[in-house]
Amino acid sequence: MDQPRVSAPGKGGEAGNPDKVPRTERGRRTLRKLLDAAAVEFGERGFHDASISGITRRAGTALGSFYTYFDSKDEIFQALVRYMSEQLRDHVTPLVQAAPDGIAAERIGLESFLGFVREHKEIYRIIDEAEFVDYASYRRHYETTVARVRQRLEAGAARGEIRGDVGEVHAWAIGGMNVFLGMRYGLWDEGADIEEIARVANDLLANGLAPKG
């Protein structure tokens, strides 16, 4: 997978002090190392027990390197939520774009999401904590994720592959289903066959709960 884009640090995940934006590939690598280390630190210890020194120790960087890019623990946490959202997007998007139709795109999207969760279990703890640490980042994560689902649905409807009245409610329903399936079969049960989980969920989307036949 290609390296995800790294957003500039700043309040609410937006670009902050332009002097803190990495201008070299070496700087971008250091920033990614800090964010990857922060994911482990926050994922293992939680926001309140995590520390800047713990992040830099895990990243193998000097403490001064942290302050080159971030002013505080809060700021790197905000940047981390966006970074993990971008990682998820960059993992899933190419796969769903290659799907043969709109229904298959949702199956492939769920399957790839479950695989991502198994590789990045810390994402659930970090996003859940964001609700209390930085609500704007928490809400942005889900709104942008569901917006991509809605775009897929509407594109499929425009091609005649799925029903024409799909919209926001359908997108949020699918997003909510995926979040809980990720919790159940990404976090809690690594032995489950994620292809089968995605197939069953996709059958529900395609055919509903009405009796067959």
Order of alpha helices (4+ residues) and beta strands (2+ residues): alpha-alpha-alpha-alpha-alpha-alpha-alpha-alpha-alpha
